[in-house]
Amino acid sequence: MRDVKRKQVKRASQSKLWAAAKFYCKEANKCQKARAHFGALVARCCELEALLRIFDFVETRKPKDRCYTLNGLINRAFKKHWVPHDALRWWNKNQGTPLKECLHEIREARNGVHAHLLQKNLFTRRTASNVTYLVHEMYGALEIKNARNLMLALYRRGEITPKEYWAWKRKAGRVE
């Protein structure tokens, strides 16, 4: 019998996903600078997907339970409250359109890479700028969530005192 080589499954790791997000960010910046709006939009959407995959990777231990589509990642982000409620309230108050809708519109725009879904008028400087803004806001919201989770974990393990935790919590405040 012949030796059948098994196809090796590439394992995801948090560091690989973070490296991918940084790569997409760098490429999107290059595309925007060169006024290649289609490339910028696709790279930003990939950056958003990598960012959400990091959260999914951390929160979901079993690979079979992870999301495999950007649609699923966006829905899971809101279902699992990866974006803090005060950040969502701030977004709705200042932007007027729900964040989840905006993220799904970005997903649909990214699907423009498929020939049958291409909308040429969608890939403009304004769209690329709006998507960049939205992805950067997601970084901010998820960073707030990470900081809160870290401080709560330190408090629960007893590595910081209740006084330190509540002082940090008052100082950190809410998103405004």
N, C-alpha and C positions, 0 to 999 in steps of 0.2 A: 504494500500500500504506500501511496505517496504521503509525504508529510504535508498536511494541510496547515498552512499558516493562518492563524487567527488574526483577524483585523484587530489591532490594538485600539482600545477606546481611549480617546484623549480625555484625561481627567481634568476637570475644572478645579481651580483653586481660587481663593479670594485674591491672591496676589496676581494671578494671571488675568482675572477679570478686571482688576484695578489697572494693570498695565494696558489692557485693551482700551479701557475708558480714556486713559491718558493719551494713547495713540490716536484714537478717534478725535479727541479734542484738538490735538496738534494738527491733524490733517484737516479738520473743519476750519481751523483758523487760517491755514494756508489757502484753502479753497476760497474762503471769504475774501482774503486779501487779494487773490487773483481774480475775483469776481466770477468764480465758477460756482454759481448759486446752487445748481443741481447737486454737485459734489458736496458742497457745504451742508445742504439739507440732509442728504443721506448720511454723512458722517456724524452730524449732530444726533440724528435719530439712533444711529448705532451706539453713540456715546450714552444716550439715555437708556437704551436697552442694557448696556453693560452695567450701568449704575444700578438699575433695578435688579439685574441678575445677581449683583453682589449681595443685596439685601435678601433675595430669595435663597441664595447659597447659604448665607449665615442662619437664616430662620428655618430652613427646611433641610434636615439632616439626610433624609433618604432621597437619593437621586430620582427615584420614580415619582416622587411627590412634587418635584420642581416644575415650574412652568416652562414651556418650550416656545411660547409665542409672546410677542410684545403685547398683544391684546390681553393675554392671560396675566402677564406681569403687571400691567397697569391696573387691571381689575383687582388683583391680589394686593397691590400696594394700598388701595383704598379700603379693601375688606379687612386687611390686617393692621390698618392705621399706621403705615410706615411714615406717612406725612402727618405731623401733629395737627390736632384740631384747630389750635390757635393760628397756625400757618394757613390752614384752609380758610378760616374766617377772614384773615387778613387778605388773602388772595381774592376771595369773593367780594369783599368790600371795595378793594382798590381796582380790580380788573373787570368786574361785572359779569364775567363768564366763568362757570365752574372749571376748576383746574382739570378735573377728570375729562371733561369734554375737550379741552385744549390738547391734552395728551393724546386722546384718541384721534383728533384731527391731525396731529403730527404723525401718528402711526399710519393714517390713511395717505398722508402726503408721501411718506417714505415708500409706501406701496407703489408709488409712481415709477419705481424702477422696473416694474413689470410692464411690458409693452401695451397690454390691453387696458392698463389703468393710467397711462401717462396723461398728464394734464400740463402742457407746456407753460401755460400762463401762471401756474402755481410757483414756479421756480424763479422768484424775483429776489432782489436785494432786501426788500422789506420782509418777505417771508423768512429768508435766512436769518435776518436780524431778530425777528420775533421768536423763531425757534431757538436761537442762541440764548435769548433772554429767558425763555421758559426752561431750558435745560439748566441754566445757571441757577434759577430759582429753585429747581428741584434739588440741586446740590445743597443749597442753603437749608432747605426744609429737612432733608435727610441728615445733614450735619447736626441740626438741632436735635433730631431724634436720637442720633448716636451719643451726643453729649449727655442727654437726659438719661439714656439707658446706662451709660458708663457710671455716672454719678450715683444712680440708684443701686447699681450692682456693688459699687464700693461701699455705700452706706449699709446695704444688707449684709455684706461680708464683715462689716465692722472695721474696715480699713480707714474710714473717716468717721468722725463723731457725728451724732445727730445735729449738734450745734453747727458744725462745718457744712453739713448737707443742707440744712434749712437756710443758712446764710447764703450759700451758693444759689439755692433755688430762688430766694428773694432777689438776689442780685441779677441772676440770669433773666428772671421775669418772663414775660410773655412776648410773643411776636407782635410788634406794633409798627 
